[in-house]
Each structure stands twice: as C-alpha cells, then as structure tokens.
Amino acid sequence: MDRQTLIQAAIKVLPDSYVPYSHFHVAAALLCKDKSVYTGINIENAAYSPTICAERSAFVRAVNDGHREFEAIVICGGKEGVLSDYCPPCGVCRQVMREFCNPETFRVILAKSVEEYQEFTLKELLPLGFGPENLG
Ligand code: THU
C-alpha cells in the first residue's frame, strides 16, 4: 500500500465528517499490519466534549474488528473541508496511537493532497509517551 493510496482513502471520506459546530472536517485512514485500511471521520456532539476525532474513529473501528497491529495513519482536515494546511493529531489521539503502535516505526502522515504531505514517527510526535509496558 503506497502513501498516495492511503491519502486518497482519507480524502474520500472527508465529506462524511459530522461537524455542525466547528465546520472543521477531519478524516483519517489507518493502515493495519495485514494491509487492511480503516477510515474514520470526526463526529461532533451538541454537548461538545463527547466529540470523537477522526483518528480515534478509525482506531475504534479497526480494534472492534480484531486488529491490534498498525503501520501508519493518514490525517487530513480543514475548515469547511478545505485542506489548506496540515492537521496534526491532538494529544488524546497521539496517546491512543501509543496504546497499539510502536512509536519508533508507526508513521503519522499529515496530508494536504496526494502530492503534499509530511511524515513523522509516533515517537517524534509523542516523545517519552506512556505505554502499556509502563504498567509493568
Ligand atoms: N479533530 C480531529 O478529528 N482530530 C484531531 O486530532 C484534532 C481535532 C476534530 C475534533 C473537532 O470535531 C474538530 O476537529 C475541531 O476541533
């Protein structure tokens, strides 16, 4: 699975995000170790705090289907769905990634288009993160 295909998968679902309050559309495409792809969108709520981010939507869908190992995630987003800038993952989503992903190898790809993207390891975005192994 190349980066372009994963980016296309995220961009395709961007219009599905439910964002009546912020109008800030976010979409994610999560690549599992077996090469299956799960997309996610942000889903807002009138009470605001129950809002779920696109990245966690994707993880929830994949983990429900039994996936536990992941290689990469593409994230794209912008006001009114216009991808004018990169959309970095929030701290809560970084921590959810840390639960399942190797920080040294899991790649977080921020995309503005199939040609314009930035790539990071999870460790770069969440240094010294707290993971399952910290519980002993
Ligand atoms: N959002 C995400 O979906 N992912 C992030 O990592 C950052 C923020 C969403 C939540 C909310 O619906 C909107 O973007 C504005 O914060």
Backbone and ligand atoms as CSV (ligand in chain L), in Angstrom:
chain,resi,resn,atom,element,x,y,z
A,1,MET,N,N,0.863,-1.212,0.000
A,1,MET,CA,C,0.000,0.000,0.000
A,1,MET,C,C,0.889,1.249,0.000
A,2,ASP,N,N,0.794,2.066,-1.039
A,2,ASP,CA,C,1.632,3.263,-1.072
A,2,ASP,C,C,0.930,4.430,-0.370
A,3,ARG,N,N,1.708,5.453,-0.121
A,3,ARG,CA,C,1.184,6.611,0.618
A,3,ARG,C,C,0.021,7.266,-0.113
A,4,GLN,N,N,0.151,7.357,-1.429
A,4,GLN,CA,C,-0.891,8.027,-2.221
A,4,GLN,C,C,-2.246,7.337,-2.063
A,5,THR,N,N,-2.244,6.006,-2.075
A,5,THR,CA,C,-3.495,5.251,-1.945
A,5,THR,C,C,-4.127,5.488,-0.574
A,6,LEU,N,N,-3.279,5.524,0.455
A,6,LEU,CA,C,-3.782,5.755,1.813
A,6,LEU,C,C,-4.312,7.196,1.952
A,7,ILE,N,N,-3.619,8.131,1.351
A,7,ILE,CA,C,-4.074,9.532,1.392
A,7,ILE,C,C,-5.424,9.659,0.672
A,8,GLN,N,N,-5.538,9.005,-0.479
A,8,GLN,CA,C,-6.801,9.046,-1.228
A,8,GLN,C,C,-7.958,8.487,-0.411
A,9,ALA,N,N,-7.688,7.429,0.353
A,9,ALA,CA,C,-8.735,6.807,1.181
A,9,ALA,C,C,-9.243,7.797,2.225
A,10,ALA,N,N,-8.329,8.575,2.818
A,10,ALA,CA,C,-8.748,9.563,3.820
A,10,ALA,C,C,-9.514,10.708,3.162
A,11,ILE,N,N,-8.989,11.225,2.082
A,11,ILE,CA,C,-9.643,12.367,1.411
A,11,ILE,C,C,-11.055,11.994,0.947
A,12,LYS,N,N,-11.216,10.749,0.541
A,12,LYS,CA,C,-12.520,10.292,0.032
A,12,LYS,C,C,-13.631,10.394,1.084
A,13,VAL,N,N,-13.290,10.123,2.354
A,13,VAL,CA,C,-14.331,10.120,3.396
A,13,VAL,C,C,-14.473,11.473,4.103
A,14,LEU,N,N,-13.639,12.435,3.741
A,14,LEU,CA,C,-13.686,13.744,4.409
A,14,LEU,C,C,-15.094,14.363,4.418
A,15,PRO,N,N,-15.857,14.268,3.320
A,15,PRO,CA,C,-17.209,14.866,3.334
A,15,PRO,C,C,-18.176,14.178,4.303
A,16,ASP,N,N,-17.831,12.970,4.761
A,16,ASP,CA,C,-18.717,12.251,5.693
A,16,ASP,C,C,-18.614,12.761,7.124
A,17,SER,N,N,-17.606,13.572,7.437
A,17,SER,CA,C,-17.460,14.013,8.827
A,17,SER,C,C,-18.697,14.809,9.264
A,18,TYR,N,N,-19.037,14.616,10.534
A,18,TYR,CA,C,-20.244,15.250,11.102
A,18,TYR,C,C,-19.781,16.411,11.973
A,19,VAL,N,N,-19.825,17.609,11.400
A,19,VAL,CA,C,-19.195,18.756,12.060
A,19,VAL,C,C,-20.104,20.002,12.055
A,20,PRO,N,N,-21.321,19.874,12.602
A,20,PRO,CA,C,-22.237,21.026,12.550
A,20,PRO,C,C,-21.795,22.199,13.425
A,21,TYR,N,N,-20.852,21.987,14.343
A,21,TYR,CA,C,-20.461,23.044,15.286
A,21,TYR,C,C,-19.176,23.747,14.857
A,22,SER,N,N,-18.135,22.971,14.545
A,22,SER,CA,C,-16.859,23.615,14.178
A,22,SER,C,C,-16.724,23.825,12.673
A,23,HIS,N,N,-17.450,23.034,11.894
A,23,HIS,CA,C,-17.279,23.026,10.427
A,23,HIS,C,C,-15.854,22.665,10.030
A,24,PHE,N,N,-15.136,22.037,10.962
A,24,PHE,CA,C,-13.754,21.617,10.702
A,24,PHE,C,C,-13.764,20.109,10.422
A,25,HIS,N,N,-13.664,19.769,9.154
A,25,HIS,CA,C,-13.734,18.364,8.742
A,25,HIS,C,C,-12.365,17.704,8.928
A,26,VAL,N,N,-12.368,16.503,9.521
A,26,VAL,CA,C,-11.126,15.729,9.639
A,26,VAL,C,C,-11.416,14.291,9.194
A,27,ALA,N,N,-10.465,13.705,8.502
A,27,ALA,CA,C,-10.581,12.296,8.099
A,27,ALA,C,C,-9.245,11.611,8.312
A,28,ALA,N,N,-9.316,10.310,8.576
A,28,ALA,CA,C,-8.108,9.511,8.791
A,28,ALA,C,C,-8.240,8.195,8.033
A,29,ALA,N,N,-7.098,7.657,7.637
A,29,ALA,CA,C,-7.056,6.309,7.047
A,29,ALA,C,C,-5.941,5.559,7.754
A,30,LEU,N,N,-6.319,4.473,8.417
A,30,LEU,CA,C,-5.413,3.706,9.265
A,30,LEU,C,C,-5.024,2.415,8.552
A,31,LEU,N,N,-3.729,2.221,8.380
A,31,LEU,CA,C,-3.223,1.015,7.710
A,31,LEU,C,C,-2.843,-0.030,8.756
A,32,CYS,N,N,-3.505,-1.164,8.704
A,32,CYS,CA,C,-3.227,-2.263,9.634
A,32,CYS,C,C,-2.054,-3.092,9.096
A,33,LYS,N,N,-1.499,-3.905,9.996
A,33,LYS,CA,C,-0.343,-4.719,9.603
A,33,LYS,C,C,-0.689,-5.681,8.457
A,34,ASP,N,N,-1.939,-6.171,8.440
A,34,ASP,CA,C,-2.336,-7.097,7.359
A,34,ASP,C,C,-2.735,-6.361,6.082
A,35,LYS,N,N,-2.462,-5.036,6.064
A,35,LYS,CA,C,-2.687,-4.165,4.892
A,35,LYS,C,C,-4.146,-3.750,4.701
A,36,SER,N,N,-5.040,-4.136,5.617
A,36,SER,CA,C,-6.400,-3.598,5.515
A,36,SER,C,C,-6.382,-2.143,5.975
A,37,VAL,N,N,-7.350,-1.380,5.502
A,37,VAL,CA,C,-7.415,0.053,5.775
A,37,VAL,C,C,-8.766,0.386,6.419
A,38,TYR,N,N,-8.711,1.122,7.507
A,38,TYR,CA,C,-9.921,1.599,8.179
A,38,TYR,C,C,-9.924,3.118,8.146
A,39,THR,N,N,-11.013,3.677,7.671
A,39,THR,CA,C,-11.123,5.130,7.672
A,39,THR,C,C,-11.912,5.580,8.896
A,40,GLY,N,N,-11.770,6.854,9.217
A,40,GLY,CA,C,-12.520,7.440,10.323
A,40,GLY,C,C,-12.764,8.910,10.043
A,41,ILE,N,N,-13.829,9.424,10.619
A,41,ILE,CA,C,-14.155,10.853,10.471
A,41,ILE,C,C,-14.462,11.405,11.856
A,42,ASN,N,N,-14.352,12.718,12.014
A,42,ASN,CA,C,-14.741,13.287,13.310
A,42,ASN,C,C,-16.259,13.400,13.401
A,43,ILE,N,N,-16.759,13.128,14.598
A,43,ILE,CA,C,-18.201,13.131,14.848
A,43,ILE,C,C,-18.450,14.023,16.058
A,44,GLU,N,N,-19.018,15.188,15.794
A,44,GLU,CA,C,-19.219,16.163,16.875
A,44,GLU,C,C,-20.526,15.924,17.613
A,45,ASN,N,N,-20.695,16.647,18.704
A,45,ASN,CA,C,-21.841,16.444,19.581
A,45,ASN,C,C,-22.275,17.787,20.156
A,46,ALA,N,N,-23.577,17.960,20.333
A,46,ALA,CA,C,-24.116,19.218,20.853
A,46,ALA,C,C,-23.564,19.540,22.239
A,47,ALA,N,N,-23.164,18.511,22.984
A,47,ALA,CA,C,-22.575,18.731,24.307
A,47,ALA,C,C,-21.050,18.916,24.212
A,48,TYR,N,N,-20.550,19.017,22.991
A,48,TYR,CA,C,-19.139,19.292,22.668
A,48,TYR,C,C,-18.149,18.214,23.111
A,49,SER,N,N,-18.034,17.947,24.427
A,49,SER,CA,C,-16.957,17.044,24.869
A,49,SER,C,C,-17.115,15.595,24.386
A,50,PRO,N,N,-18.314,15.111,24.089
A,50,PRO,CA,C,-18.391,13.739,23.547
A,50,PRO,C,C,-17.891,13.617,22.101
A,51,THR,N,N,-17.493,14.704,21.503
A,51,THR,CA,C,-16.939,14.668,20.135
A,51,THR,C,C,-15.808,13.651,20.042
A,52,ILE,N,N,-15.820,12.882,18.958
A,52,ILE,CA,C,-14.708,11.947,18.734
A,52,ILE,C,C,-13.944,12.376,17.486
A,53,CYS,N,N,-12.632,12.344,17.611
A,53,CYS,CA,C,-11.759,12.735,16.499
A,53,CYS,C,C,-11.741,11.641,15.425
A,54,ALA,N,N,-11.343,12.051,14.242
A,54,ALA,CA,C,-11.264,11.131,13.107
A,54,ALA,C,C,-10.297,9.971,13.373
A,55,GLU,N,N,-9.166,10.283,13.985
A,55,GLU,CA,C,-8.150,9.245,14.218
A,55,GLU,C,C,-8.703,8.166,15.156
A,56,ARG,N,N,-9.351,8.616,16.231
A,56,ARG,CA,C,-9.898,7.627,17.162
A,56,ARG,C,C,-11.069,6.870,16.545
A,57,SER,N,N,-11.846,7.518,15.688
A,57,SER,CA,C,-12.901,6.798,14.950
A,57,SER,C,C,-12.303,5.631,14.188
A,58,ALA,N,N,-11.190,5.888,13.519
A,58,ALA,CA,C,-10.551,4.836,12.714
A,58,ALA,C,C,-10.037,3.711,13.618
A,59,PHE,N,N,-9.371,4.072,14.722
A,59,PHE,CA,C,-8.860,3.049,15.651
A,59,PHE,C,C,-10.005,2.223,16.239
A,60,VAL,N,N,-11.077,2.872,16.630
A,60,VAL,CA,C,-12.202,2.152,17.242
A,60,VAL,C,C,-12.775,1.122,16.262
A,61,ARG,N,N,-12.897,1.514,15.017
A,61,ARG,CA,C,-13.437,0.581,14.014
A,61,ARG,C,C,-12.493,-0.605,13.813
A,62,ALA,N,N,-11.203,-0.313,13.728
A,62,ALA,CA,C,-10.234,-1.377,13.458
A,62,ALA,C,C,-10.099,-2.329,14.653
A,63,VAL,N,N,-10.034,-1.754,15.850
A,63,VAL,CA,C,-9.854,-2.590,17.047
A,63,VAL,C,C,-11.108,-3.451,17.268
A,64,ASN,N,N,-12.278,-2.897,16.975
A,64,ASN,CA,C,-13.504,-3.698,17.065
A,64,ASN,C,C,-13.465,-4.911,16.150
A,65,ASP,N,N,-12.796,-4.775,15.031
A,65,ASP,CA,C,-12.695,-5.891,14.081
A,65,ASP,C,C,-11.524,-6.816,14.400
A,66,GLY,N,N,-10.884,-6.588,15.536
A,66,GLY,CA,C,-9.840,-7.520,15.983
A,66,GLY,C,C,-8.418,-7.116,15.656
A,67,HIS,N,N,-8.239,-5.979,14.991
A,67,HIS,CA,C,-6.871,-5.559,14.654
A,67,HIS,C,C,-6.164,-5.006,15.883
A,68,ARG,N,N,-4.885,-5.334,15.986
A,68,ARG,CA,C,-4.092,-4.868,17.127
A,68,ARG,C,C,-2.736,-4.314,16.702
A,69,GLU,N,N,-2.400,-4.494,15.430
A,69,GLU,CA,C,-1.085,-4.044,14.947
A,69,GLU,C,C,-1.279,-3.137,13.738
A,70,PHE,N,N,-0.580,-2.001,13.781
A,70,PHE,CA,C,-0.803,-0.971,12.777
A,70,PHE,C,C,0.514,-0.421,12.260
A,71,GLU,N,N,0.477,0.046,11.016
A,71,GLU,CA,C,1.711,0.549,10.377
A,71,GLU,C,C,1.731,2.060,10.206
A,72,ALA,N,N,0.578,2.636,9.868
A,72,ALA,CA,C,0.577,4.070,9.543
A,72,ALA,C,C,-0.828,4.631,9.592
A,73,ILE,N,N,-0.898,5.957,9.752
A,73,ILE,CA,C,-2.198,6.628,9.660
A,73,ILE,C,C,-2.026,7.913,8.860
A,74,VAL,N,N,-2.977,8.159,7.971
A,74,VAL,CA,C,-3.026,9.440,7.250
A,74,VAL,C,C,-4.096,10.294,7.922
A,75,ILE,N,N,-3.786,11.568,8.094
A,75,ILE,CA,C,-4.751,12.508,8.666
A,75,ILE,C,C,-4.841,13.718,7.738
A,76,CYS,N,N,-6.072,14.113,7.434
A,76,CYS,CA,C,-6.232,15.355,6.676
A,76,CYS,C,C,-7.443,16.081,7.237
A,77,GLY,N,N,-7.430,17.394,7.135
A,77,GLY,CA,C,-8.576,18.138,7.653
A,77,GLY,C,C,-8.438,19.624,7.432
A,78,GLY,N,N,-9.581,20.294,7.536
A,78,GLY,CA,C,-9.570,21.744,7.387
A,78,GLY,C,C,-10.978,22.310,7.494
A,79,LYS,N,N,-11.032,23.595,7.735
A,79,LYS,CA,C,-12.302,24.317,7.841
A,79,LYS,C,C,-13.093,24.154,6.542
A,80,GLU,N,N,-14.359,23.790,6.675
A,80,GLU,CA,C,-15.263,23.555,5.537
A,80,GLU,C,C,-14.706,22.483,4.592
A,81,GLY,N,N,-13.793,21.673,5.104
A,81,GLY,CA,C,-13.245,20.582,4.295
A,81,GLY,C,C,-12.173,21.009,3.312
A,82,VAL,N,N,-11.682,22.235,3.441
A,82,VAL,CA,C,-10.619,22.719,2.547
A,82,VAL,C,C,-9.263,22.400,3.180
A,83,LEU,N,N,-8.445,21.653,2.469
A,83,LEU,CA,C,-7.165,21.193,3.023
A,83,LEU,C,C,-6.067,22.223,2.758
A,84,SER,N,N,-6.198,23.379,3.410
A,84,SER,CA,C,-5.241,24.460,3.169
A,84,SER,C,C,-4.000,24.333,4.041
A,85,ASP,N,N,-4.087,23.502,5.086
A,85,ASP,CA,C,-2.944,23.333,5.993
A,85,ASP,C,C,-2.904,21.883,6.477
A,86,TYR,N,N,-1.800,21.515,7.134
A,86,TYR,CA,C,-1.723,20.180,7.734
A,86,TYR,C,C,-2.554,20.143,9.012
A,87,CYS,N,N,-3.087,18.959,9.320
A,87,CYS,CA,C,-3.928,18.794,10.516
A,87,CYS,C,C,-3.252,17.798,11.458
A,88,PRO,N,N,-2.474,18.289,12.396
A,88,PRO,CA,C,-1.777,17.367,13.310
A,88,PRO,C,C,-2.740,16.743,14.328
A,89,PRO,N,N,-2.453,15.521,14.774
A,89,PRO,CA,C,-3.354,14.846,15.714
A,89,PRO,C,C,-3.307,15.476,17.110
A,90,CYS,N,N,-4.436,15.518,17.766
A,90,CYS,CA,C,-4.497,16.064,19.136
A,90,CYS,C,C,-3.771,15.120,20.093
A,91,GLY,N,N,-3.520,15.579,21.286
A,91,GLY,CA,C,-2.790,14.794,22.282
A,91,GLY,C,C,-3.492,13.503,22.664
A,92,VAL,N,N,-4.817,13.553,22.753
A,92,VAL,CA,C,-5.562,12.342,23.119
A,92,VAL,C,C,-5.393,11.282,22.038
A,93,CYS,N,N,-5.465,11.690,20.780
A,93,CYS,CA,C,-5.294,10.727,19.681
A,93,CYS,C,C,-3.873,10.170,19.652
A,94,ARG,N,N,-2.879,10.995,19.934
A,94,ARG,CA,C,-1.493,10.503,19.998
A,94,ARG,C,C,-1.386,9.414,21.073
A,95,GLN,N,N,-2.035,9.625,22.185
A,95,GLN,CA,C,-1.986,8.651,23.273
A,95,GLN,C,C,-2.699,7.353,22.886
A,96,VAL,N,N,-3.797,7.455,22.147
A,96,VAL,CA,C,-4.495,6.243,21.684
A,96,VAL,C,C,-3.592,5.465,20.718
A,97,MET,N,N,-2.892,6.188,19.851
A,97,MET,CA,C,-1.936,5.515,18.951
A,97,MET,C,C,-0.868,4.785,19.762
A,98,ARG,N,N,-0.417,5.417,20.838
A,98,ARG,CA,C,0.649,4.854,21.680
A,98,ARG,C,C,0.246,3.516,22.295
A,99,GLU,N,N,-1.033,3.330,22.504
A,99,GLU,CA,C,-1.515,2.080,23.096
A,99,GLU,C,C,-1.226,0.877,22.190
A,100,PHE,N,N,-1.364,1.095,20.883
A,100,PHE,CA,C,-1.309,-0.027,19.946
A,100,PHE,C,C,-0.084,-0.030,19.033
A,101,CYS,N,N,0.621,1.083,18.972
A,101,CYS,CA,C,1.629,1.226,17.915
A,101,CYS,C,C,3.028,1.373,18.492
A,102,ASN,N,N,3.982,0.832,17.756
A,102,ASN,CA,C,5.391,1.004,18.114
A,102,ASN,C,C,5.791,2.444,17.764
A,103,PRO,N,N,6.172,3.246,18.768
A,103,PRO,CA,C,6.472,4.658,18.496
A,103,PRO,C,C,7.640,4.862,17.524
A,104,GLU,N,N,8.538,3.875,17.484
A,104,GLU,CA,C,9.720,4.004,16.611
A,104,GLU,C,C,9.368,3.785,15.142
A,105,THR,N,N,8.341,2.974,14.887
A,105,THR,CA,C,8.063,2.590,13.491
A,105,THR,C,C,6.718,3.070,12.955
A,106,PHE,N,N,5.749,3.333,13.832
A,106,PHE,CA,C,4.428,3.771,13.352
A,106,PHE,C,C,4.555,5.160,12.732
A,107,ARG,N,N,4.019,5.302,11.523
A,107,ARG,CA,C,4.160,6.566,10.789
A,107,ARG,C,C,2.854,7.354,10.780
A,108,VAL,N,N,2.964,8.621,11.066
A,108,VAL,CA,C,1.818,9.540,11.038
A,108,VAL,C,C,2.028,10.469,9.846
A,109,ILE,N,N,1.115,10.375,8.889
A,109,ILE,CA,C,1.261,11.125,7.632
A,109,ILE,C,C,0.192,12.215,7.588
A,110,LEU,N,N,0.644,13.450,7.580
A,110,LEU,CA,C,-0.279,14.584,7.507
A,110,LEU,C,C,-0.348,15.019,6.049
A,111,ALA,N,N,-1.560,15.038,5.507
A,111,ALA,CA,C,-1.681,15.282,4.065
A,111,ALA,C,C,-2.537,16.501,3.741
A,112,LYS,N,N,-2.076,17.229,2.731
A,112,LYS,CA,C,-2.893,18.300,2.145
A,112,LYS,C,C,-3.451,17.850,0.793
A,113,SER,N,N,-2.747,16.921,0.165
A,113,SER,CA,C,-3.171,16.322,-1.103
A,113,SER,C,C,-2.323,15.073,-1.295
A,114,VAL,N,N,-2.548,14.353,-2.374
A,114,VAL,CA,C,-1.741,13.144,-2.600
A,114,VAL,C,C,-0.279,13.492,-2.874
A,115,GLU,N,N,-0.031,14.712,-3.307
A,115,GLU,CA,C,1.359,15.107,-3.567
A,115,GLU,C,C,1.998,15.812,-2.373
A,116,GLU,N,N,1.171,16.461,-1.557
A,116,GLU,CA,C,1.712,17.293,-0.478
A,116,GLU,C,C,1.423,16.661,0.878
A,117,TYR,N,N,2.463,16.110,1.471
A,117,TYR,CA,C,2.288,15.500,2.792
A,117,TYR,C,C,3.586,15.558,3.583
A,118,GLN,N,N,3.433,15.403,4.915
A,118,GLN,CA,C,4.574,15.342,5.830
A,118,GLN,C,C,4.459,14.051,6.619
A,119,GLU,N,N,5.608,13.449,6.901
A,119,GLU,CA,C,5.566,12.157,7.590
A,119,GLU,C,C,6.411,12.202,8.859
A,120,PHE,N,N,5.864,11.645,9.931
A,120,PHE,CA,C,6.553,11.612,11.220
A,120,PHE,C,C,6.436,10.205,11.798
A,121,THR,N,N,7.363,9.855,12.698
A,121,THR,CA,C,7.115,8.661,13.511
A,121,THR,C,C,6.279,9.111,14.709
A,122,LEU,N,N,5.598,8.150,15.327
A,122,LEU,CA,C,4.823,8.489,16.520
A,122,LEU,C,C,5.740,9.038,17.616
A,123,LYS,N,N,6.950,8.514,17.672
A,123,LYS,CA,C,7.892,8.975,18.698
A,123,LYS,C,C,8.226,10.464,18.536
A,124,GLU,N,N,8.292,10.914,17.299
A,124,GLU,CA,C,8.552,12.347,17.072
A,124,GLU,C,C,7.402,13.204,17.584
A,125,LEU,N,N,6.185,12.682,17.485
A,125,LEU,CA,C,5.009,13.461,17.900
A,125,LEU,C,C,4.658,13.267,19.377
A,126,LEU,N,N,5.145,12.151,19.937
A,126,LEU,CA,C,4.855,11.859,21.344
A,126,LEU,C,C,6.098,11.266,22.005
A,127,PRO,N,N,7.105,12.120,22.248
A,127,PRO,CA,C,8.312,11.590,22.901
A,127,PRO,C,C,8.015,11.201,24.351
A,128,LEU,N,N,8.677,10.184,24.814
A,128,LEU,CA,C,8.524,9.734,26.202
A,128,LEU,C,C,7.049,9.505,26.570
A,129,GLY,N,N,6.330,8.889,25.654
A,129,GLY,CA,C,4.911,8.623,25.905
A,129,GLY,C,C,4.716,7.505,26.913
A,130,PHE,N,N,3.555,7.494,27.508
A,130,PHE,CA,C,3.209,6.450,28.488
A,130,PHE,C,C,2.504,5.323,27.741
A,131,GLY,N,N,3.079,4.116,27.811
A,131,GLY,CA,C,2.507,2.994,27.071
A,131,GLY,C,C,2.209,1.814,27.960
A,132,PRO,N,N,1.632,0.760,27.374
A,132,PRO,CA,C,1.247,-0.428,28.151
A,132,PRO,C,C,2.388,-0.984,28.985
A,133,GLU,N,N,3.621,-0.939,28.447
A,133,GLU,CA,C,4.764,-1.522,29.155
A,133,GLU,C,C,5.097,-0.754,30.438
A,134,ASN,N,N,4.666,0.490,30.539
A,134,ASN,CA,C,4.922,1.272,31.755
A,134,ASN,C,C,4.125,0.747,32.965
A,135,LEU,N,N,3.092,-0.015,32.683
A,135,LEU,CA,C,2.313,-0.589,33.780
A,135,LEU,C,C,2.945,-1.875,34.296
A,136,GLY,N,N,4.046,-2.283,33.643
A,136,GLY,CA,C,4.753,-3.491,34.110
A,136,GLY,C,C,4.067,-4.692,33.573
L,1,THU,N1,N,-10.251,16.908,15.428
L,1,THU,C1,C,-9.965,15.655,14.939
L,1,THU,O1,O,-10.835,14.981,14.383
L,1,THU,N2,N,-8.699,15.190,15.095
L,1,THU,C2,C,-7.696,15.866,15.715
L,1,THU,O2,O,-6.659,15.293,16.004
L,1,THU,C3,C,-7.868,17.293,16.015
L,1,THU,C4,C,-9.282,17.749,16.106
L,1,THU,C5,C,-11.627,17.413,15.293
L,1,THU,C6,C,-12.397,17.487,16.569
L,1,THU,C7,C,-13.424,18.545,16.246
L,1,THU,O3,O,-14.526,17.921,15.624
L,1,THU,C8,C,-12.740,19.443,15.230
L,1,THU,O4,O,-11.613,18.722,14.761
L,1,THU,C9,C,-12.283,20.776,15.790
L,1,THU,O5,O,-11.523,20.594,16.934
